[in-house]
Amino acid sequence: MQIEHPLITKVEQTGYPNMVKQPEHNGIDYFGDEILQGDEVVFDPENDEVILKCNLEKYLEKMFGFDFTLAQ
């Protein structure tokens, strides 16, 4: 006779609990980063692209050659 831990028995009967509710997925941005519900995004209508706000500087550098530096 093999004894099984009660938690293992419960998981086998009911499945794994959803430990953390996941935010709603709303697609991916230009760089392939996941956009979740509540994320700040920017839309570039000329190129029909959606960019996460945190990727905006990188997008402007890549697409338009913008150069971000500190004032001297």
Distance bins in CASP14 RR format, pairs under 12 A and 6 or more apart:
PFRMAT RR
TARGET T0000
AUTHOR 0000-0000-0000
RMODE 2
METHOD distances of the structure
MODEL  1
2 8 0 0 0 0 0 1 0 0 0 0 0
2 9 0 0 0 0 0 1 0 0 0 0 0
3 9 0 0 0 0 0 1 0 0 0 0 0
4 10 0 0 0 0 0 1 0 0 0 0 0
4 11 0 0 0 0 0 1 0 0 0 0 0
4 12 0 0 0 0 1 0 0 0 0 0 0
4 13 0 0 0 0 0 1 0 0 0 0 0
5 11 0 0 0 0 1 0 0 0 0 0 0
5 12 0 0 0 0 0 1 0 0 0 0 0
6 12 0 0 0 0 0 1 0 0 0 0 0
6 13 0 0 0 0 0 1 0 0 0 0 0
7 13 0 0 0 0 0 1 0 0 0 0 0
7 14 0 0 0 0 0 1 0 0 0 0 0
7 15 0 0 0 0 0 1 0 0 0 0 0
7 16 0 0 0 0 0 1 0 0 0 0 0
7 17 0 0 0 0 0 1 0 0 0 0 0
8 14 0 0 0 0 0 1 0 0 0 0 0
8 15 0 0 0 0 0 1 0 0 0 0 0
8 16 0 0 0 0 0 1 0 0 0 0 0
9 15 0 0 0 0 0 1 0 0 0 0 0
10 16 0 0 0 0 0 1 0 0 0 0 0
10 17 0 0 0 0 1 0 0 0 0 0 0
11 17 0 0 0 0 1 0 0 0 0 0 0
21 36 0 0 0 0 0 1 0 0 0 0 0
21 37 0 0 0 0 0 1 0 0 0 0 0
22 34 0 0 0 0 0 1 0 0 0 0 0
22 36 0 0 0 0 1 0 0 0 0 0 0
22 37 0 0 0 0 1 0 0 0 0 0 0
23 34 0 0 0 0 1 0 0 0 0 0 0
23 35 0 0 0 0 1 0 0 0 0 0 0
23 36 1 0 1 0 0 0 0 0 0 0 0
23 37 1 0 1 0 0 0 0 0 0 0 0
23 38 1 0 0 1 0 0 0 0 0 0 0
23 39 0 0 0 0 1 0 0 0 0 0 0
24 34 0 0 0 0 0 1 0 0 0 0 0
24 35 0 0 0 0 1 0 0 0 0 0 0
24 36 1 0 0 1 0 0 0 0 0 0 0
24 37 1 1 0 0 0 0 0 0 0 0 0
24 38 0 0 0 0 1 0 0 0 0 0 0
24 39 0 0 0 0 0 1 0 0 0 0 0
25 33 0 0 0 0 0 1 0 0 0 0 0
25 34 1 0 0 1 0 0 0 0 0 0 0
25 35 1 0 0 1 0 0 0 0 0 0 0
25 36 1 0 0 1 0 0 0 0 0 0 0
25 37 1 0 0 1 0 0 0 0 0 0 0
25 38 0 0 0 0 0 1 0 0 0 0 0
25 39 0 0 0 0 0 1 0 0 0 0 0
26 33 0 0 0 0 0 1 0 0 0 0 0
26 34 0 0 0 0 1 0 0 0 0 0 0
26 35 1 0 1 0 0 0 0 0 0 0 0
26 36 1 0 0 1 0 0 0 0 0 0 0
26 37 1 0 1 0 0 0 0 0 0 0 0
26 38 0 0 0 0 1 0 0 0 0 0 0
26 39 1 0 0 1 0 0 0 0 0 0 0
26 40 0 0 0 0 0 1 0 0 0 0 0
26 41 0 0 0 0 1 0 0 0 0 0 0
26 50 0 0 0 0 1 0 0 0 0 0 0
26 52 0 0 0 0 0 1 0 0 0 0 0
27 33 0 0 0 0 1 0 0 0 0 0 0
27 34 1 0 0 1 0 0 0 0 0 0 0
27 35 1 0 1 0 0 0 0 0 0 0 0
27 36 0 0 0 0 1 0 0 0 0 0 0
27 37 0 0 0 0 0 1 0 0 0 0 0
27 39 0 0 0 0 1 0 0 0 0 0 0
27 41 0 0 0 0 1 0 0 0 0 0 0
27 50 0 0 0 0 1 0 0 0 0 0 0
27 52 0 0 0 0 0 1 0 0 0 0 0
28 34 1 0 1 0 0 0 0 0 0 0 0
28 35 1 0 0 1 0 0 0 0 0 0 0
28 36 0 0 0 0 0 1 0 0 0 0 0
28 39 0 0 0 0 0 1 0 0 0 0 0
28 41 0 0 0 0 0 1 0 0 0 0 0
28 49 0 0 0 0 0 1 0 0 0 0 0
28 50 0 0 0 0 1 0 0 0 0 0 0
28 51 0 0 0 0 0 1 0 0 0 0 0
28 52 0 0 0 0 1 0 0 0 0 0 0
28 55 0 0 0 0 0 1 0 0 0 0 0
29 35 1 0 1 0 0 0 0 0 0 0 0
29 36 0 0 0 0 0 1 0 0 0 0 0
29 39 0 0 0 0 1 0 0 0 0 0 0
29 40 0 0 0 0 0 1 0 0 0 0 0
29 41 1 0 0 1 0 0 0 0 0 0 0
29 42 0 0 0 0 1 0 0 0 0 0 0
29 43 0 0 0 0 0 1 0 0 0 0 0
29 44 0 0 0 0 0 1 0 0 0 0 0
29 49 1 0 0 1 0 0 0 0 0 0 0
29 50 1 0 1 0 0 0 0 0 0 0 0
29 51 1 0 1 0 0 0 0 0 0 0 0
29 52 1 0 1 0 0 0 0 0 0 0 0
29 53 0 0 0 0 1 0 0 0 0 0 0
29 54 0 0 0 0 1 0 0 0 0 0 0
29 55 1 0 0 1 0 0 0 0 0 0 0
29 56 0 0 0 0 1 0 0 0 0 0 0
29 58 0 0 0 0 0 1 0 0 0 0 0
29 59 0 0 0 0 1 0 0 0 0 0 0
30 41 0 0 0 0 0 1 0 0 0 0 0
30 42 0 0 0 0 1 0 0 0 0 0 0
30 43 0 0 0 0 0 1 0 0 0 0 0
30 44 0 0 0 0 1 0 0 0 0 0 0
30 47 0 0 0 0 1 0 0 0 0 0 0
30 48 0 0 0 0 0 1 0 0 0 0 0
30 49 1 0 1 0 0 0 0 0 0 0 0
30 50 1 0 0 1 0 0 0 0 0 0 0
30 51 1 0 1 0 0 0 0 0 0 0 0
30 52 0 0 0 0 1 0 0 0 0 0 0
30 55 1 0 0 1 0 0 0 0 0 0 0
30 56 0 0 0 0 1 0 0 0 0 0 0
30 58 0 0 0 0 1 0 0 0 0 0 0
30 59 1 0 1 0 0 0 0 0 0 0 0
30 60 0 0 0 0 0 1 0 0 0 0 0
30 62 0 0 0 0 1 0 0 0 0 0 0
30 63 0 0 0 0 1 0 0 0 0 0 0
31 49 0 0 0 0 1 0 0 0 0 0 0
31 50 0 0 0 0 0 1 0 0 0 0 0
31 51 1 0 0 1 0 0 0 0 0 0 0
31 52 1 0 0 1 0 0 0 0 0 0 0
31 54 0 0 0 0 0 1 0 0 0 0 0
31 55 1 0 1 0 0 0 0 0 0 0 0
31 56 0 0 0 0 0 1 0 0 0 0 0
31 57 0 0 0 0 0 1 0 0 0 0 0
31 58 1 0 0 1 0 0 0 0 0 0 0
31 59 1 0 0 1 0 0 0 0 0 0 0
31 61 0 0 0 0 0 1 0 0 0 0 0
31 62 0 0 0 0 1 0 0 0 0 0 0
31 63 0 0 0 0 0 1 0 0 0 0 0
32 49 0 0 0 0 0 1 0 0 0 0 0
32 50 0 0 0 0 0 1 0 0 0 0 0
32 51 0 0 0 0 0 1 0 0 0 0 0
32 52 0 0 0 0 1 0 0 0 0 0 0
32 55 0 0 0 0 1 0 0 0 0 0 0
32 58 0 0 0 0 0 1 0 0 0 0 0
32 59 0 0 0 0 0 1 0 0 0 0 0
33 39 0 0 0 0 1 0 0 0 0 0 0
33 41 0 0 0 0 0 1 0 0 0 0 0
33 50 0 0 0 0 0 1 0 0 0 0 0
33 51 0 0 0 0 1 0 0 0 0 0 0
33 52 1 0 1 0 0 0 0 0 0 0 0
33 53 0 0 0 0 0 1 0 0 0 0 0
33 54 0 0 0 0 1 0 0 0 0 0 0
33 55 1 0 0 1 0 0 0 0 0 0 0
33 56 0 0 0 0 0 1 0 0 0 0 0
33 58 0 0 0 0 0 1 0 0 0 0 0
33 59 0 0 0 0 0 1 0 0 0 0 0
34 41 0 0 0 0 0 1 0 0 0 0 0
34 50 0 0 0 0 0 1 0 0 0 0 0
34 52 0 0 0 0 1 0 0 0 0 0 0
34 55 0 0 0 0 0 1 0 0 0 0 0
35 41 1 0 0 1 0 0 0 0 0 0 0
35 42 0 0 0 0 0 1 0 0 0 0 0
35 43 0 0 0 0 0 1 0 0 0 0 0
35 49 0 0 0 0 0 1 0 0 0 0 0
35 50 1 0 0 1 0 0 0 0 0 0 0
35 51 0 0 0 0 1 0 0 0 0 0 0
35 52 1 0 0 1 0 0 0 0 0 0 0
35 53 0 0 0 0 0 1 0 0 0 0 0
35 54 0 0 0 0 0 1 0 0 0 0 0
35 55 0 0 0 0 0 1 0 0 0 0 0
36 52 0 0 0 0 1 0 0 0 0 0 0
38 52 0 0 0 0 0 1 0 0 0 0 0
38 53 0 0 0 0 0 1 0 0 0 0 0
39 50 0 0 0 0 0 1 0 0 0 0 0
39 51 0 0 0 0 0 1 0 0 0 0 0
39 52 1 0 1 0 0 0 0 0 0 0 0
39 53 1 0 0 1 0 0 0 0 0 0 0
39 54 0 0 0 0 1 0 0 0 0 0 0
39 55 0 0 0 0 0 1 0 0 0 0 0
40 50 0 0 0 0 0 1 0 0 0 0 0
40 51 0 0 0 0 1 0 0 0 0 0 0
40 52 1 0 0 1 0 0 0 0 0 0 0
40 53 1 1 0 0 0 0 0 0 0 0 0
40 54 1 0 0 1 0 0 0 0 0 0 0
40 55 0 0 0 0 0 1 0 0 0 0 0
40 56 0 0 0 0 1 0 0 0 0 0 0
41 49 0 0 0 0 0 1 0 0 0 0 0
41 50 1 0 1 0 0 0 0 0 0 0 0
41 51 1 0 0 1 0 0 0 0 0 0 0
41 52 1 0 1 0 0 0 0 0 0 0 0
41 53 1 0 0 1 0 0 0 0 0 0 0
41 54 0 0 0 0 1 0 0 0 0 0 0
41 55 0 0 0 0 1 0 0 0 0 0 0
41 56 0 0 0 0 1 0 0 0 0 0 0
41 59 0 0 0 0 0 1 0 0 0 0 0
42 49 0 0 0 0 1 0 0 0 0 0 0
42 50 1 0 0 1 0 0 0 0 0 0 0
42 51 1 0 1 0 0 0 0 0 0 0 0
42 52 1 0 0 1 0 0 0 0 0 0 0
42 53 1 0 1 0 0 0 0 0 0 0 0
42 54 0 0 0 0 0 1 0 0 0 0 0
42 55 0 0 0 0 1 0 0 0 0 0 0
42 56 1 0 1 0 0 0 0 0 0 0 0
42 57 0 0 0 0 0 1 0 0 0 0 0
42 58 0 0 0 0 0 1 0 0 0 0 0
42 59 1 0 0 1 0 0 0 0 0 0 0
42 60 0 0 0 0 1 0 0 0 0 0 0
42 63 0 0 0 0 0 1 0 0 0 0 0
43 49 1 0 0 1 0 0 0 0 0 0 0
43 50 1 0 1 0 0 0 0 0 0 0 0
43 51 1 0 0 1 0 0 0 0 0 0 0
43 52 0 0 0 0 0 1 0 0 0 0 0
43 53 0 0 0 0 0 1 0 0 0 0 0
43 56 0 0 0 0 0 1 0 0 0 0 0
43 59 0 0 0 0 0 1 0 0 0 0 0
44 50 1 0 0 1 0 0 0 0 0 0 0
44 51 1 0 0 1 0 0 0 0 0 0 0
44 55 0 0 0 0 0 1 0 0 0 0 0
44 56 0 0 0 0 1 0 0 0 0 0 0
44 59 1 0 0 1 0 0 0 0 0 0 0
44 60 0 0 0 0 1 0 0 0 0 0 0
44 62 0 0 0 0 0 1 0 0 0 0 0
44 63 1 0 0 1 0 0 0 0 0 0 0
44 64 0 0 0 0 1 0 0 0 0 0 0
45 51 0 0 0 0 0 1 0 0 0 0 0
46 63 0 0 0 0 1 0 0 0 0 0 0
46 64 0 0 0 0 0 1 0 0 0 0 0
47 59 0 0 0 0 1 0 0 0 0 0 0
47 60 0 0 0 0 0 1 0 0 0 0 0
47 62 0 0 0 0 0 1 0 0 0 0 0
47 63 1 0 0 1 0 0 0 0 0 0 0
47 64 0 0 0 0 1 0 0 0 0 0 0
49 55 0 0 0 0 0 1 0 0 0 0 0
49 56 0 0 0 0 0 1 0 0 0 0 0
49 59 1 0 0 1 0 0 0 0 0 0 0
49 60 0 0 0 0 0 1 0 0 0 0 0
49 62 0 0 0 0 0 1 0 0 0 0 0
49 63 0 0 0 0 1 0 0 0 0 0 0
49 64 0 0 0 0 0 1 0 0 0 0 0
50 56 0 0 0 0 0 1 0 0 0 0 0
50 59 0 0 0 0 0 1 0 0 0 0 0
51 57 0 0 0 0 1 0 0 0 0 0 0
51 58 0 0 0 0 1 0 0 0 0 0 0
51 59 1 0 1 0 0 0 0 0 0 0 0
51 60 0 0 0 0 1 0 0 0 0 0 0
51 61 0 0 0 0 0 1 0 0 0 0 0
51 62 0 0 0 0 0 1 0 0 0 0 0
51 63 0 0 0 0 1 0 0 0 0 0 0
52 58 0 0 0 0 1 0 0 0 0 0 0
52 59 0 0 0 0 1 0 0 0 0 0 0
53 59 0 0 0 0 1 0 0 0 0 0 0
53 60 0 0 0 0 0 1 0 0 0 0 0
55 61 0 0 0 0 0 1 0 0 0 0 0
55 62 0 0 0 0 1 0 0 0 0 0 0
55 63 0 0 0 0 0 1 0 0 0 0 0
56 62 0 0 0 0 0 1 0 0 0 0 0
56 63 0 0 0 0 0 1 0 0 0 0 0
56 64 0 0 0 0 0 1 0 0 0 0 0
56 66 0 0 0 0 1 0 0 0 0 0 0
56 68 0 0 0 0 0 1 0 0 0 0 0
57 63 0 0 0 0 0 1 0 0 0 0 0
57 64 0 0 0 0 0 1 0 0 0 0 0
57 65 0 0 0 0 0 1 0 0 0 0 0
57 66 1 0 0 1 0 0 0 0 0 0 0
57 67 0 0 0 0 0 1 0 0 0 0 0
57 68 1 0 1 0 0 0 0 0 0 0 0
57 69 0 0 0 0 0 1 0 0 0 0 0
58 64 0 0 0 0 0 1 0 0 0 0 0
58 65 0 0 0 0 0 1 0 0 0 0 0
58 66 0 0 0 0 1 0 0 0 0 0 0
58 68 0 0 0 0 1 0 0 0 0 0 0
59 65 0 0 0 0 0 1 0 0 0 0 0
59 66 0 0 0 0 1 0 0 0 0 0 0
59 68 0 0 0 0 0 1 0 0 0 0 0
60 66 1 0 1 0 0 0 0 0 0 0 0
60 67 0 0 0 0 1 0 0 0 0 0 0
60 68 1 0 0 1 0 0 0 0 0 0 0
61 67 1 0 0 1 0 0 0 0 0 0 0
61 68 1 0 0 1 0 0 0 0 0 0 0
61 69 0 0 0 0 0 1 0 0 0 0 0
62 68 0 0 0 0 0 1 0 0 0 0 0
END
